[in-house]
Amino acid sequence: MAFAMPSNAGKSRFTMNIASHTALVHKKKVLIISNEMSEEKMRLCLITTILNNKEIQKVHGVKISKTEGELLEFKFRPDDPKEVKVDEEGFALKEEKETQKDFAKRLLEISKEFRDVIQVTNWVDQQIKNSIYFINITDHTNDELKKVIMNYYYKEKIEYVFYDTLKTDTANIGIGEELKKTATILANIAQNFGIYICSTLQLAESNTLPVNLTVNDLAVSRTVKEVLDTLSLIKQINRDTLQNYEYSFNEVDTKFYDLQKYDDPDVRYYSCVVDKNRAGAKPTLLFRLNLAYNVWEELGYLRLKQGRD
């Protein structure tokens, strides 16, 4: 399986969302291979996802809403803002000459929000040891990629692999047809060992409407589609054109809903065109997401309003 998005649209975050749900809600062993994000960034994205995902919240038992930026900048609200110094947003301020260690210790006393985050991160650390494995690879050959997957298959009994982003091996960078060879190797591993493998691909920057995407909009070799069981093409709907679209809860329906416009720039709508699906249906779906919290919601079936093209 593969899904394609334009550059900087959230491929890695979408990958982390699916991978964490697979591991923590469905209790599967997951390997995440990235040549895009460092392990440190992957872990930060993972924690953000686990904190805010409603289904995963049911598993760890803590209801909280926290952006990745707030976590990175160590911004936490105190229980009583009148008792401590806070900034204009209500976050506790570090005292002059206070070390980060002492500030964290003080936050444990004054902020339930911070205690909740620590509780979840401790839980995450335990889960990572048992079900989620990270590896960052940059320069690699197809043989090395295969070796990584097989090592985790035999050693950790992983069942799901997420590879971000599907690229040719180092010796063949820029040769489009070589991407099909890499995809074929992954497909053979999936089939022979019963492993689910999902890869991300690059979507070209183009003027194609999000609902009209085809394999021709891939930035990489289009022949890679021949190897895949499923290919989805995902692109953001321009905020200025939201009024041109509508969605329904069923693929064939009589009731349609407008796309609500939000002032928050982090709230976006994405169209997902299922370009290939050997299992059957090929719908066009609508996602609403907030990248700051890495929350993705599938709303329904998307289409242009009648009379528009």
N, C-alpha and C positions, 0 to 999 in steps of 0.2 A: 504494500500500500504506500501511496505517496500523496502529499498535498503540497501545492505550490502557492507562494505568496511573493509579492514584490519585496525588494530590499527594505529592511527596517520596518516591516509591517507587523512583526510579532511572531515569526515562525518558531523561534526558540521558546517563547512564552506559551504558545499554543501547544507545542510539544510537551512542555513541562506540565501543563494543565491536564492533558490526556494521560501522561505517564504517571503522575501522582494519583489521579483517580483510579487508574488501573491497579496500582500497587496497594493503595490504602483503603479503597472502598471494595474492590474485587479481590484483594488479598493475593495478587500475583507478583512473582519476582520479575523485576524490571531492570534492564540495563539501558542507560542513556549515554550514547556516544556523541560527543560534540567536537566539531572543528570550528565552531563559531564562538562559543562562550567558554570562559575559563571555569574550572570547578568551583571557584569562589563565587562567581556570578551565578552559576547554576544553582548553588545552594541557597543564595539569597532569593532567587526567583522561586525556588521550591518552597522556602519558608513563607514567602508572601502568598503563594498559591494555597498552601495548606491552611494558613491563618484565615483566609477569606472565603474559601470554597465551602458552600453550605452543606454539601454532602459529606465532605471530609470533616467538617465541624461536628457532625453527628457522631463521628468515630472518636475524635479526641475530646469532645465534650466542652469545648470553649467557644463561645460566640463572641467574635471580635471583628473589627474592621480596621485594617491598618495598611497604608500604602507602602510600596517598596522604598520610596524616597524617605518616608518617616523612619523606617527601620534603618536605612543606610545612614541617616543623619542623627540617629539616636534621639528622636523626638517622641516624648511620652507625656501624657497629661496626668497631673497629680489628682488625687482624690479630692482634695480641697485646695483650689487655686489661691485662696486667701492666705494660706499658711506658708506658701513658698513663692519665690520669684518666677514669673512666667513671661513668655513672649506674647506678641500681639495675637498669636493663634492659640494661646492657652497651654503651650508646652512648657514643662519645667526647664528652667535655665540652670546650667552648671555654674557653680559659684567660682569666683575668682580664685585662682591657685588650686582649685579642686581637681584632683586627678580623675581620669576616666573610671578607674577602679572604684574610687570613693563615690563618684557620682552614681555609678551603677548600684552600689551598696545602698545609697540613700534612696534611689528610685524604688528599690525593693520595699522600702518602708512607706513611701508616700504615694506610690502609684499602683493601683490594681491592674491597670492596663499593662504596665511593665511586667508585673508578676504573671499575668495571663500569657504574655508572649514568651516568657521564660519557661512556663509550664509546657507550652506547645513545642518550643524548640528542643526541650529535653526529650519530649515524646518523639519528635522528628529524628533526633539522633539515634534513638533506639530502633526506629523503623528503618532508617537507612542501613543499619547494620544487618537487618534481616530481609529487606525486600527491595531496596533501591540502590543501584550501583552506578557510579559516575566514572567516566573516563574521558579525558580530553586528548584528542590526537590532532596533530597538524599535518606534518609531512609523513605520508604513509603510502604503502603500496596496497594493492588489493589483497595480496597474501597476508599482509600484516593486519588488515581489517578483518579478514576471515579468522585469523588466529585469535584476535581479541574476542570475537563473538564466541568461538568454540571453547576458549579457555573458561569463559564465564558460564557457558552452557554445562560443561562437565564439572566445574568446580562449585558453582553456586546454584546450578539447576535453574537458570533464568528461563522464563517462558516468553517474555516480550522484550524486543529491542527497538529503541528509538534512535535513529541516526540523523543528526542535524549538522551539516547539510550534505546531501548526496553529491559527491564530486568524483571526478576521475582520480586515479592514483597519481602520485607526484610526478612520475615520468611522462604522463600524458595530459598534463594541464593544457586546456585550450582546444583539445581534440574532441569534438562533440560526440562522435560515434563511440569513443572509449567509455562514455558514461553508461551506455547500454551494457557494456561488458561488466562494469561494476554492479549495475542493477541486476544483471543475470546471475552473478555470483551470490548476491543477497537472496534472490528468488530461489535459487537451488538450495541454499541453507535452510530457508523457511520451509520448503517442501520436504526436504529430506529429514529434517530434525523436528518438524512440528513446532517451529518457533514463529511467532508473529513478528514481522519486521516492518516498521513504518519509517519512511524517510521524508525529509523535506526537500523541496526543489525551489529554484529561483524562477519567479514569474517576471517577464520583461515589463519595463515601463512602457505603457502604450495608452492610446485613447479609447481602447475597447471598453464598452460599458461593462460593469461588473457582472451583469446577468448574461452577457453574450460571450464570455470567455470560452476559448477553445484551446486545444493542444498547441495551436499555432502561436499562442501567447506565451509559451514557455521560453525562458531565456536560454535554455540548454537544448540539447539534441531532442527533437520530437520523437525519435524512434524509441526512446526510453519507455514510452507508453505501451509498446508491444509486450514488454516484459511484466508490466504491472497487472495486478488483479483489480486494483482500485486506484483511481486518480481524481483528486479534487482540486479545483482551481479557486483560489480565495483572494478577494480584492475588496478594499474599502469603498463604500459608497460615499461620494462627495457630499459633504454636509449641505451644500447649496442645492443639491438635487434630490434631497430626501422626499420631497413632495411628489416626485415622479414615480415612486414605488409604493407597493402595498404587499401585505402578506396575509396568509390564511393558515389555519391550524391543520387543514387537510389538503392534500395535493389537488384534489377535485373538491371545490367548495363554492358556496354562494355568498359567504360573508368574508369581507376583507377589511384589514385594519391599516391605518396610516402609520408611518414611522415617526414617532415622537422626537422632536428636536430638543436636545439638551444643551444648556449653556456650558457645561463642563466639557472641555476639549478632549479629555481622556475617554469620554463615552463615545463609542463609534459603532457604526453598523458595517458588517461585512457580508458580502454575497459569497456563497459557496456553491460553485457549479460542479456537480459530480459528473465529470467528463467520461469516466469509464467505471463500470461496475459489473464484474462477471457474475455477481450474486443476483443481479436484477435491476431494480429501479435506478434511474439517474435524475434525481430531482435537483432543483435549485433552492438552496436553503438560506435562511437569514439568521445571522448571529448578531447579538448586541454584546459589546464587550467594554470593559474598562481596564486598560493596560496598567494603570497605576496599582490596581488591586489584583490584576491578572484573573479577572472574573469573566467567563464566557458563558453566554446563554443562547441556546438554540431556540428561536422564537417560532419558526414555522417555515412555510413555503413562500418564496419570494417571486414576485413578478413585476414588470412594468405596468403601470396603470393603462387601461385600455385606451387605444388611440395614440400611444407614445411608442417611439422606437429609437 
